[in-house]
């Protein structure tokens, strides 16, 4: 009596399947604001926040008034430029700072606004304006400053009060993509349904 049992074929290849998953930013995560500038007595702050982004994202930074000392500084108008670190791309700005119409030039990134008559006081935490920027594909991870520069601020009767407005600049924090690789290996096995062949 000769009994032959089926065996796995050693020539059958092993199949490997690789799946890559790339993490995405959570749209519910709030922008991260880091305070690094002290507001001296008698002054207020205009503060830009820091936001996290991935390559390809468009994100918005917010300029707010901070008045921790309760100065309540009357502001009649201002002009300034927005500086964006390459390769981050400036798109536009929007808002009604101190209740004024925002005059902007998106090509030169110049901003200006002014009251016709009196100056206005902004409350602590009041939003002045927003700045939208784009992170190009392929941007390396890192911190890219977004600055408010060439600032000129005036109060009642056109008095220069620029020294009483401290600026805290913002930034775009470009995150690195974290890739998780899962490898599944499948090796051929004998089929339990294959019959055992018996030869007599």
KAPE-V671189 format. One record per residue. SS is DSSP state (H for helix, E for strand, - for the rest). NEAR is the number of other ideal C-beta (glycine too) atoms within 10 Angstrom. Layout:
<<SS,NEAR> <SS,NEAR>>
This chain:
<<-,5> <E,7> <E,9> <E,9> <-,10> <-,12> <-,8> <-,11> <-,9> <-,6> <-,6> <-,10> <-,9> <-,8> <E,10> <E,10> <E,9> <E,8> <E,9> <E,8> <E,10> <E,9> <-,12> <-,9> <-,12> <-,8> <-,5> <-,5> <-,9> <-,9> <-,15> <E,11> <-,15> <-,11> <-,12> <-,8> <-,12> <-,10> <-,18> <-,13> <-,6> <-,10> <-,18> <E,25> <E,20> <E,23> <E,24> <E,24> <-,19> <E,20> <E,23> <E,17> <E,20> <-,18> <-,17> <-,11> <-,19> <E,11> <E,21> <E,15> <E,23> <E,17> <E,24> <E,19> <E,21> <E,19> <-,18> <-,12> <-,15> <-,7> <-,16> <-,11> <-,19> <E,16> <E,26> <-,22> <E,19> <E,22> <E,15> <E,22> <E,15> <E,24> <E,14> <E,19> <-,14> <-,8> <-,15> <-,19> <E,13> <E,17> <E,13> <E,13> <E,23> <E,11> <-,18> <-,12> <H,23> <H,20> <H,10> <-,19> <-,11> <-,14> <E,11> <E,18> <E,11> <-,13> <-,7> <-,10> <-,17> <E,15> <E,25> <E,16> <E,22> <E,17> <-,17> <-,7> <-,6> <-,10> <-,18> <E,15> <E,14> <-,21> <-,8> <-,15> <-,10> <-,14> <E,13> <E,23> <E,21> <E,15> <E,24> <E,15> <E,24> <E,19> <-,22> <-,13> <-,10> <-,8> <-,20> <-,9> <-,11> <E,12> <E,10> <E,20> <E,14> <E,23> <E,17> <E,22> <E,11> <E,12> <E,15> <E,13> <E,21> <E,18> <-,20> <H,13> <H,8> <H,10> <-,11> <E,10> <-,20> <H,14> <H,10> <H,15> <E,21> <E,17> <E,18> <E,22> <-,17> <E,23> <E,21> <E,23> <E,17> <E,21> <-,15> <-,11> <-,10> <-,8> <E,9> <E,9> <E,8> <E,9> <E,8> <E,9> <E,8> <E,10> <-,10> <-,13> <-,8> <-,11> <-,9> <-,6> <-,5> <-,10> <-,8> <-,8> <E,10> <E,10> <E,7> <-,5>>
